[in-house]
């Protein structure tokens, strides 16, 4: 696979961000309502300036979780019960979702749900970051780079190899 230029990466990032905003508008009652309250409609979600979109903090994520999440018929309470009863090497929730939670340092843990595809992409991102393999190649517009990789990087698992 050919590496993308910085301009191509920016274009890809913008396109994927817009796709995510459209998906959130179409599948999350919370985001649809907050976007519309900000004057963003189904017709303008693809073109509205990013500064027009409302933001949300951790407390808001926890408070509005049940209306925010795009998986139908899923609640934060269900995830809490699952998290309390399953071991760390747990089976996927409902047979298809990986559940991760924050430490709860603010008093209540935050829950994050990944389908298999999103889980694998997240893992690859972690692996690339640890190996210094950020796609921006260390540009100042990206997160801080990991320390230089050793000459022989550790082997990647099968999930990571699929996304190379």
MDTraj code that builds the backbone (N, CA, C; nanometers):
import mdtraj as md
import numpy as np

residues = "UNK UNK UNK UNK UNK UNK UNK UNK UNK UNK UNK UNK UNK UNK UNK UNK UNK UNK UNK UNK UNK UNK UNK UNK UNK UNK UNK UNK UNK UNK UNK UNK UNK UNK UNK UNK UNK UNK UNK UNK UNK UNK UNK UNK UNK UNK UNK UNK UNK UNK UNK UNK UNK UNK UNK UNK UNK UNK UNK UNK UNK UNK UNK UNK UNK UNK UNK UNK UNK UNK UNK UNK UNK UNK UNK UNK UNK UNK UNK UNK UNK UNK UNK UNK UNK UNK UNK UNK UNK UNK UNK UNK UNK UNK UNK UNK UNK UNK UNK UNK UNK UNK UNK UNK UNK UNK UNK UNK UNK UNK UNK UNK UNK UNK UNK UNK UNK UNK UNK UNK UNK UNK UNK UNK UNK UNK UNK UNK UNK UNK UNK UNK UNK UNK UNK UNK UNK UNK UNK UNK UNK UNK UNK UNK UNK UNK UNK UNK UNK UNK UNK UNK UNK UNK UNK UNK UNK UNK UNK UNK UNK UNK UNK UNK".split()
xyz = np.array([
    [0.0840, -0.1176, 0.0000],
    [0.0000, 0.0000, 0.0000],
    [0.0887, 0.1242, 0.0000],
    [0.0559, 0.2206, -0.0855],
    [0.1319, 0.3446, -0.0964],
    [0.0965, 0.4386, 0.0174],
    [0.1965, 0.5038, 0.0740],
    [0.1718, 0.5995, 0.1821],
    [0.1068, 0.7245, 0.1254],
    [0.0163, 0.7805, 0.2042],
    [-0.0546, 0.9004, 0.1618],
    [0.0267, 1.0249, 0.1967],
    [0.0111, 1.1280, 0.1176],
    [0.0754, 1.2560, 0.1467],
    [-0.0005, 1.3227, 0.2614],
    [0.0575, 1.4274, 0.3167],
    [-0.0076, 1.5011, 0.4258],
    [-0.1423, 1.5578, 0.3796],
    [-0.1487, 1.6054, 0.2575],
    [-0.2752, 1.6603, 0.2045],
    [-0.3787, 1.5494, 0.1903],
    [-0.3368, 1.4351, 0.1378],
    [-0.4295, 1.3225, 0.1243],
    [-0.4797, 1.2755, 0.2603],
    [-0.3912, 1.2732, 0.3610],
    [-0.4326, 1.2342, 0.4965],
    [-0.5352, 1.3322, 0.5523],
    [-0.5115, 1.4613, 0.5348],
    [-0.6070, 1.5618, 0.5821],
    [-0.7432, 1.5433, 0.5140],
    [-0.7427, 1.5210, 0.3837],
    [-0.8682, 1.5003, 0.3107],
    [-0.9406, 1.3756, 0.3617],
    [-0.8661, 1.2695, 0.3847],
    [-0.9240, 1.1465, 0.4375],
    [-0.9822, 1.1702, 0.5771],
    [-0.9089, 1.2405, 0.6619],
    [-0.9572, 1.2705, 0.7967],
    [-1.0861, 1.3522, 0.7918],
    [-1.0897, 1.4531, 0.7062],
    [-1.2099, 1.5367, 0.6946],
    [-1.3289, 1.4552, 0.6454],
    [-1.3054, 1.3703, 0.5457],
    [-1.4141, 1.2874, 0.4929],
    [-1.4667, 1.1922, 0.6001],
    [-1.3766, 1.1272, 0.6726],
    [-1.4184, 1.0328, 0.7761],
    [-1.4888, 1.1040, 0.8916],
    [-1.4433, 1.2234, 0.9269],
    [-1.5107, 1.2998, 1.0315],
    [-1.6534, 1.3330, 0.9891],
    [-1.6716, 1.3766, 0.8655],
    [-1.8068, 1.4084, 0.8166],
    [-1.8941, 1.2835, 0.8139],
    [-1.8371, 1.1709, 0.7735],
    [-1.9140, 1.0456, 0.7745],
    [-1.9583, 1.0113, 0.9161],
    [-1.8702, 1.0337, 1.0133],
    [-1.9042, 1.0042, 1.1523],
    [-2.0132, 1.0990, 1.2029],
    [-2.0054, 1.2261, 1.1670],
    [-2.1078, 1.3219, 1.2091],
    [-2.2441, 1.2869, 1.1488],
    [-2.2454, 1.2478, 1.0224],
    [-2.3705, 1.2057, 0.9576],
    [-2.4258, 1.0815, 1.0278],
    [-2.3399, 0.9858, 1.0565],
    [-2.3824, 0.8632, 1.1243],
    [-2.4412, 0.8964, 1.2617],
    [-2.3740, 0.9831, 1.3365],
    [-2.4241, 1.0222, 1.4688],
    [-2.5604, 1.0895, 1.4558],
    [-2.5761, 1.1768, 1.3586],
    [-2.7046, 1.2446, 1.3367],
    [-2.8150, 1.1429, 1.3063],
    [-2.7839, 1.0460, 1.2235],
    [-2.8845, 0.9490, 1.1795],
    [-2.9161, 0.8416, 1.2832],
    [-2.8222, 0.8102, 1.3735],
    [-2.8397, 0.6949, 1.4624],
    [-2.8441, 0.7265, 1.6112],
    [-2.8178, 0.8492, 1.6507],
    [-2.8166, 0.8851, 1.7928],
    [-2.9216, 0.9930, 1.8202],
    [-3.0251, 0.9603, 1.8954],
    [-3.1255, 1.0625, 1.9282],
    [-3.0634, 1.1850, 1.9972],
    [-2.9668, 1.1619, 2.0843],
    [-2.9031, 1.2742, 2.1542],
    [-2.8340, 1.3675, 2.0554],
    [-2.7499, 1.3125, 1.9689],
    [-2.6780, 1.3979, 1.8742],
    [-2.7726, 1.4642, 1.7754],
    [-2.8719, 1.3945, 1.7274],
    [-2.9682, 1.4562, 1.6356],
    [-3.0328, 1.5779, 1.7025],
    [-3.0779, 1.5603, 1.8274],
    [-3.1426, 1.6716, 1.8987],
    [-3.0469, 1.7874, 1.9246],
    [-2.9244, 1.7576, 1.9679],
    [-2.8296, 1.8663, 1.9970],
    [-2.7810, 1.9340, 1.8691],
    [-2.7639, 1.8587, 1.7626],
    [-2.7263, 1.9206, 1.6357],
    [-2.8379, 2.0137, 1.5896],
    [-2.9615, 1.9659, 1.5939],
    [-3.0740, 2.0483, 1.5486],
    [-3.0911, 2.1722, 1.6360],
    [-3.0672, 2.1587, 1.7662],
    [-3.0746, 2.2751, 1.8558],
    [-2.9679, 2.3786, 1.8185],
    [-2.8582, 2.3323, 1.7589],
    [-2.7513, 2.4222, 1.7143],
    [-2.7734, 2.4697, 1.5703],
    [-2.8877, 2.4312, 1.5101],
    [-2.9185, 2.4739, 1.3736],
    [-2.8625, 2.3836, 1.2654],
    [-2.8174, 2.2663, 1.3023],
    [-2.7605, 2.1727, 1.2048],
    [-2.8659, 2.0679, 1.1724],
    [-2.8986, 2.0548, 1.0452],
    [-3.0012, 1.9603, 1.0013],
    [-2.9376, 1.8453, 0.9238],
    [-3.0197, 1.7499, 0.8857],
    [-2.9716, 1.6394, 0.8037],
    [-2.9111, 1.6866, 0.6731],
    [-2.9609, 1.7982, 0.6224],
    [-2.9087, 1.8529, 0.4965],
    [-2.7773, 1.9283, 0.5160],
    [-2.7560, 1.9864, 0.6355],
    [-2.6358, 2.0688, 0.6548],
    [-2.5257, 2.0007, 0.7352],
    [-2.5524, 1.8803, 0.7847],
    [-2.4513, 1.8137, 0.8678],
    [-2.3215, 1.7891, 0.7908],
    [-2.3293, 1.7748, 0.6594],
    [-2.2091, 1.7502, 0.5792],
    [-2.1297, 1.8770, 0.5489],
    [-2.1941, 1.9934, 0.5642],
    [-2.1285, 2.1176, 0.5220],
    [-2.1150, 2.2225, 0.6314],
    [-2.1832, 2.2060, 0.7434],
    [-2.1768, 2.3065, 0.8507],
    [-2.0334, 2.3180, 0.9006],
    [-1.9899, 2.4383, 0.9364],
    [-1.8541, 2.4516, 0.9899],
    [-1.8412, 2.3725, 1.1202],
    [-1.7267, 2.3151, 1.1423],
    [-1.7075, 2.2345, 1.2629],
    [-1.7323, 2.3156, 1.3895],
    [-1.7078, 2.4445, 1.3845],
    [-1.7304, 2.5294, 1.5018],
    [-1.8787, 2.5384, 1.5380],
    [-1.9681, 2.5006, 1.4460],
    [-2.1121, 2.5046, 1.4740],
    [-2.1598, 2.3842, 1.5544],
    [-2.0800, 2.2775, 1.5580],
    [-2.1222, 2.1557, 1.6274],
    [-2.1028, 2.1711, 1.7776],
    [-2.2019, 2.1275, 1.8544],
    [-2.1886, 2.1348, 2.0004],
    [-2.0839, 2.0350, 2.0508],
    [-2.0253, 2.0671, 2.1625],
    [-1.9280, 1.9770, 2.2247],
    [-1.9940, 1.9078, 2.3433],
    [-1.9278, 1.8057, 2.3944],
    [-1.9789, 1.7336, 2.5105],
    [-1.8597, 1.6954, 2.5980],
    [-1.8791, 1.6968, 2.7280],
    [-1.7716, 1.6583, 2.8194],
    [-1.8003, 1.5194, 2.8771],
    [-1.7091, 1.4713, 2.9621],
    [-1.7250, 1.3370, 3.0189],
    [-1.8541, 1.3236, 3.0981],
    [-1.8868, 1.4241, 3.1750],
    [-2.0101, 1.4174, 3.2544],
    [-2.1315, 1.4063, 3.1625],
    [-2.1298, 1.4810, 3.0533],
    [-2.2398, 1.4737, 2.9571],
    [-2.2483, 1.3382, 2.8888],
    [-2.1330, 1.2788, 2.8597],
    [-2.1319, 1.1454, 2.7998],
    [-2.1990, 1.0437, 2.8918],
    [-2.1663, 1.0506, 3.0205],
    [-2.2268, 0.9573, 3.1160],
    [-2.3755, 0.9869, 3.1355],
    [-2.4079, 1.1145, 3.1476],
    [-2.5467, 1.1538, 3.1735],
    [-2.6405, 1.1162, 3.0585],
    [-2.5949, 1.1302, 2.9359],
    [-2.6803, 1.1090, 2.8189],
    [-2.6497, 0.9792, 2.7443],
    [-2.5749, 0.8896, 2.8059],
    [-2.5276, 0.7682, 2.7405],
    [-2.6394, 0.6925, 2.6679],
    [-2.7520, 0.6709, 2.7345],
    [-2.8570, 0.5871, 2.6770],
    [-2.9181, 0.6463, 2.5504],
    [-2.9185, 0.7779, 2.5358],
    [-2.9705, 0.8422, 2.4147],
    [-2.8584, 0.8726, 2.3151],
    [-2.7363, 0.8717, 2.3640],
    [-2.6215, 0.9077, 2.2826],
    [-2.5714, 0.7896, 2.1986],
    [-2.5691, 0.6722, 2.2587],
    [-2.5115, 0.5551, 2.1923],
    [-2.5915, 0.5185, 2.0673],
    [-2.5212, 0.4703, 1.9654],
    [-2.5865, 0.4397, 1.8376],
    [-2.6290, 0.2940, 1.8253],
    [-2.6082, 0.2155, 1.9304],
    [-2.6521, 0.0752, 1.9310],
    [-2.7932, 0.0722, 1.9909],
    [-2.8919, 0.0270, 1.9147],
    [-3.0289, 0.0258, 1.9667],
    [-3.0441, -0.0666, 2.0884],
    [-3.1345, -0.0283, 2.1769],
    [-3.1711, -0.1106, 2.2929],
    [-3.0530, -0.1478, 2.3813],
    [-2.9670, -0.0541, 2.4069],
    [-2.8534, -0.0770, 2.4948],
    [-2.8517, 0.0350, 2.5989],
    [-2.8273, -0.0005, 2.7239],
    [-2.8234, 0.1011, 2.8285],
    [-2.6922, 0.0930, 2.9059],
    [-2.6594, 0.2038, 2.9681],
    [-2.5392, 0.2097, 3.0505],
    [-2.5499, 0.1126, 3.1680],
    [-2.6692, 0.0992, 3.2230],
    [-2.6888, 0.0073, 3.3353],
    [-2.6609, -0.1368, 3.2938],
    [-2.7033, -0.1751, 3.1730],
    [-2.6728, -0.3100, 3.1226],
    [-2.5220, -0.3324, 3.1160],
    [-2.4504, -0.2320, 3.0660],
    [-2.3044, -0.2436, 3.0561],
    [-2.2405, -0.2542, 3.1936],
    [-2.2911, -0.1785, 3.2901],
    [-2.2385, -0.1876, 3.4268],
    [-2.2559, -0.3286, 3.4819],
    [-2.3762, -0.3839, 3.4648],
    [-2.4005, -0.5198, 3.5151],
    [-2.3089, -0.6202, 3.4467],
    [-2.2943, -0.6089, 3.3158],
    [-2.2052, -0.6977, 3.2408],
    [-2.0624, -0.6840, 3.2927],
    [-2.0171, -0.5606, 3.3105],
    [-1.8811, -0.5335, 3.3550],
    [-1.8561, -0.5905, 3.4947],
    [-1.9551, -0.5850, 3.5814],
    [-1.9401, -0.6362, 3.7180],
    [-1.9358, -0.7878, 3.7241],
    [-1.9994, -0.8552, 3.6279],
    [-2.0106, -1.0009, 3.6351],
    [-1.9100, -1.0754, 3.5490],
    [-1.8458, -1.0088, 3.4557],
    [-1.7527, -1.0758, 3.3649],
    [-1.6086, -1.0561, 3.4089],
    [-1.5237, -1.1510, 3.3748],
    [-1.3803, -1.1433, 3.4037],
    [-1.3137, -1.0507, 3.3019],
    [-1.1887, -1.0168, 3.3299],
    [-1.1139, -0.9271, 3.2409],
    [-1.0999, -0.9855, 3.1003],
    [-1.0900, -1.1177, 3.0878],
    [-1.0761, -1.1801, 2.9555],
    [-1.2132, -1.2224, 2.9032],
    [-1.3078, -1.1420, 2.9291],
    [-1.4497, -1.1692, 2.9023],
    [-1.4847, -1.1992, 2.7575],
    [-1.5975, -1.2605, 2.7451],
    [-1.6570, -1.2802, 2.6127],
    [-1.7141, -1.1465, 2.5677],
    [-1.7315, -1.1274, 2.4393],
    [-1.7899, -1.0017, 2.3923],
    [-1.9341, -0.9860, 2.4430],
    [-1.9709, -0.8634, 2.4748],
    [-2.1058, -0.8311, 2.5197],
    [-2.2029, -0.8560, 2.4053],
    [-2.3124, -0.9256, 2.4346],
    [-2.4125, -0.9637, 2.3341],
    [-2.3476, -1.0360, 2.2163],
    [-2.2334, -1.0983, 2.2426],
    [-2.1638, -1.1756, 2.1411],
    [-2.0947, -1.0944, 2.0339],
    [-2.0970, -0.9604, 2.0450],
    [-2.0386, -0.8813, 1.9362],
    [-1.9703, -0.7513, 1.9759],
    [-1.9739, -0.7127, 2.1020],
    [-1.9147, -0.5852, 2.1413],
    [-1.8095, -0.6029, 2.2506],
    [-1.6961, -0.5370, 2.2320],
    [-1.5934, -0.5307, 2.3357],
    [-1.6284, -0.4120, 2.4249],
    [-1.6283, -0.4328, 2.5551],
    [-1.6625, -0.3281, 2.6507],
    [-1.5365, -0.2888, 2.7270],
    [-1.5088, -0.1602, 2.7299],
    [-1.3959, -0.1052, 2.8029],
    [-1.4512, 0.0055, 2.8914],
    [-1.3956, 0.0208, 3.0098],
    [-1.4409, 0.1306, 3.0958],
    [-1.3225, 0.2106, 3.1457],
    [-1.3506, 0.3352, 3.1789],
    [-1.2472, 0.4203, 3.2374],
    [-1.2282, 0.3809, 3.3829],
    [-1.1311, 0.4400, 3.4470],
    [-1.0999, 0.4041, 3.5852],
    [-1.2064, 0.4507, 3.6831],
    [-1.2868, 0.5462, 3.6441],
    [-1.3884, 0.5975, 3.7352],
    [-1.3316, 0.6961, 3.8351],
    [-1.2219, 0.7612, 3.8007],
    [-1.1568, 0.8544, 3.8941],
    [-1.2471, 0.9718, 3.9311],
    [-1.3470, 1.0011, 3.8487],
    [-1.4410, 1.1099, 3.8798],
    [-1.5584, 1.0600, 3.9622],
    [-1.5585, 0.9314, 3.9952],
    [-1.6665, 0.8751, 4.0753],
    [-1.7497, 0.7736, 4.0005],
    [-1.7608, 0.7884, 3.8715],
    [-1.8390, 0.6960, 3.7899],
    [-1.7586, 0.6595, 3.6667],
    [-1.7388, 0.5299, 3.6404],
    [-1.6640, 0.4942, 3.5190],
    [-1.7424, 0.5278, 3.3921],
    [-1.6689, 0.5613, 3.2879],
    [-1.7291, 0.5799, 3.1566],
    [-1.7148, 0.4502, 3.0792],
    [-1.8151, 0.4157, 2.9988],
    [-1.8124, 0.2917, 2.9220],
    [-1.7954, 0.3210, 2.7735],
    [-1.7168, 0.2355, 2.7090],
    [-1.6886, 0.2481, 2.5664],
    [-1.7154, 0.1129, 2.5015],
    [-1.7841, 0.1144, 2.3919],
    [-1.8276, -0.0065, 2.3238],
    [-1.7661, -0.0101, 2.1842],
    [-1.7088, -0.1241, 2.1467],
    [-1.6460, -0.1398, 2.0158],
    [-1.6998, -0.2651, 1.9488],
    [-1.7400, -0.2537, 1.8213],
    [-1.7665, -0.3766, 1.7466],
    [-1.6307, -0.4319, 1.7032],
    [-1.6295, -0.5477, 1.6404],
    [-1.5018, -0.6132, 1.6078],
    [-1.4135, -0.5265, 1.5186],
    [-1.4731, -0.4630, 1.4181],
    [-1.3962, -0.3798, 1.3266],
    [-1.3351, -0.2605, 1.4002],
    [-1.4147, -0.1919, 1.4810],
    [-1.3638, -0.0768, 1.5558],
    [-1.2581, -0.1202, 1.6573],
    [-1.2791, -0.2355, 1.7203],
    [-1.1824, -0.2885, 1.8173],
    [-1.0465, -0.3111, 1.7513],
    [-1.0481, -0.3757, 1.6350],
    [-0.9228, -0.4033, 1.5641],
    [-0.8534, -0.2748, 1.5217],
    [-0.9297, -0.1771, 1.4750],
    [-0.8697, -0.0492, 1.4356],
    [-0.8094, 0.0234, 1.5560],
    [-0.8778, 0.0175, 1.6700],
    [-0.8265, 0.0790, 1.7904],
    [-0.6950, 0.0121, 1.8316],
    [-0.6904, -0.1201, 1.8279],
    [-0.5681, -0.1921, 1.8638],
    [-0.4533, -0.1575, 1.7698],
    [-0.4823, -0.1492, 1.6419],
    [-0.3786, -0.1135, 1.5454],
    [-0.3263, 0.0268, 1.5741],
    [-0.4162, 0.1191, 1.6095],
    [-0.3726, 0.2543, 1.6439],
    [-0.2779, 0.2547, 1.7618],
    [-0.3079, 0.1741, 1.8614],
    [-0.2199, 0.1640, 1.9789],
    [-0.0851, 0.1065, 1.9380],
    [-0.0884, 0.0005, 1.8595],
    [0.0361, -0.0630, 1.8158],
    [0.1200, 0.0342, 1.7338],
    [0.0568, 0.1030, 1.6395],
    [0.1312, 0.1981, 1.5575],
    [0.1901, 0.3100, 1.6419],
    [0.1114, 0.3595, 1.7366],
    [0.1595, 0.4656, 1.8234],
    [0.2801, 0.4222, 1.9053],
    [0.2754, 0.3007, 1.9567],
    [0.3862, 0.2497, 2.0382],
    [0.5099, 0.2242, 1.9542],
    [0.4909, 0.1954, 1.8262],
    [0.6045, 0.1676, 1.7375],
    [0.6524, 0.2930, 1.6668],
    [0.5906, 0.4070, 1.6947],
    [0.6288, 0.5295, 1.6246],
    [0.5760, 0.5312, 1.4838],
    [0.4701, 0.4543, 1.4575],
    [0.4175, 0.4424, 1.3225],
    [0.2978, 0.5299, 1.2949],
    [0.2926, 0.6455, 1.3545],
    [0.1810, 0.7370, 1.3314],
    [0.1774, 0.7721, 1.1831],
    [0.0589, 0.7700, 1.1195],
    [0.0516, 0.7973, 0.9762],
    [0.0967, 0.9371, 0.9378],
    [0.1011, 1.0306, 1.0324],
    [0.1448, 1.1666, 0.9983],
    [0.2969, 1.1759, 0.9924],
    [0.3632, 1.0692, 1.0305],
    [0.5077, 1.0619, 1.0304],
    [0.5726, 1.1710, 1.1144],
    [0.5098, 1.1982, 1.2316],
    [0.5706, 1.2905, 1.3267],
    [0.5483, 1.4368, 1.2977],
    [0.4513, 1.4727, 1.2152],
    [0.4283, 1.6141, 1.1880],
    [0.3819, 1.6835, 1.3157],
    [0.3975, 1.8137, 1.3203],
    [0.3609, 1.8881, 1.4407],
    [0.2107, 1.8903, 1.4647],
    [0.1309, 1.8503, 1.3662],
    [-0.0145, 1.8536, 1.3819],
    [-0.0691, 1.7277, 1.4477],
    [0.0170, 1.6358, 1.4842],
    [-0.0282, 1.5088, 1.5404],
    [0.0120, 1.4991, 1.6864],
    [-0.0339, 1.3893, 1.7499],
    [0.0013, 1.3672, 1.8901],
    [0.1520, 1.3463, 1.9023],
    [0.2060, 1.3593, 2.0244],
    [0.3505, 1.3374, 2.0417],
    [0.3910, 1.1978, 1.9965],
    [0.5016, 1.1907, 1.9314],
    [0.5508, 1.0626, 1.8816],
    [0.6027, 0.9766, 1.9937],
    [0.5877, 0.8468, 1.9741],
    [0.6464, 0.7505, 2.0677],
    [0.7974, 0.7536, 2.0496],
    [0.8732, 0.7106, 2.1499],
    [1.0188, 0.7026, 2.1330],
    [1.0530, 0.6191, 2.0103],
    [1.1677, 0.6467, 1.9547],
    [1.2089, 0.5725, 1.8356],
    [1.1997, 0.4226, 1.8582],
    [1.1531, 0.3541, 1.7558],
    [1.1374, 0.2092, 1.7631],
    [1.2737, 0.1413, 1.7610],
    [1.2844, 0.0268, 1.8256],
    [1.4096, -0.0488, 1.8159],
    [1.4284, -0.0971, 1.6721],
    [1.5475, -0.1411, 1.6427],
    [1.5775, -0.1882, 1.5079],
    [1.4848, -0.3005, 1.4661],
    [1.4566, -0.3921, 1.5561],
    [1.3657, -0.5020, 1.5265],
    [1.2376, -0.4828, 1.6068],
    [1.1335, -0.4245, 1.5464],
    [1.0102, -0.4014, 1.6203],
    [0.9453, -0.5333, 1.6598],
    [0.8672, -0.5328, 1.7682],
    [0.8007, -0.6560, 1.8095],
    [0.7031, -0.7023, 1.7022],
    [0.6776, -0.8320, 1.6933],
    [0.5845, -0.8805, 1.5924],
    [0.4439, -0.8286, 1.6202],
    [0.3707, -0.8016, 1.5126],
    [0.2337, -0.7535, 1.5266],
    [0.1393, -0.8719, 1.5274],
    [0.0291, -0.8584, 1.5982],
    [-0.0673, -0.9677, 1.6009],
    [-0.1477, -0.9684, 1.4705],
    [-0.2306, -1.0693, 1.4548],
    [-0.3061, -1.0883, 1.3300],
    [-0.3977, -0.9694, 1.3011],
    [-0.4593, -0.9128, 1.4050],
    [-0.5501, -0.7990, 1.3828],
    [-0.4732, -0.6813, 1.3238],
    [-0.3562, -0.6544, 1.3752],
    [-0.2769, -0.5435, 1.3256],
    [-0.2313, -0.5685, 1.1827],
    [-0.1932, -0.6911, 1.1524],
    [-0.1468, -0.7222, 1.0176],
    [-0.2562, -0.7011, 0.9147],
    [-0.3824, -0.7219, 0.9517],
    [-0.4930, -0.7026, 0.8569],
    [-0.5023, -0.5582, 0.8140],
    [-0.4607, -0.4630, 0.8986],
    [-0.4788, -0.3211, 0.8701],
    [-0.3534, -0.2545, 0.8163],
    [-0.2480, -0.3290, 0.7945],
    [-0.1251, -0.2717, 0.7419],
    [-0.1395, -0.2348, 0.5973],
])
top = md.Topology()
chain = top.add_chain()
for i, resn in enumerate(residues, 1):
    res = top.add_residue(resn, chain, resSeq=i)
    for name in ("N", "CA", "C"):
        top.add_atom(name, md.element.get_by_symbol(name[0]), res)
traj = md.Trajectory(xyz[None], top)
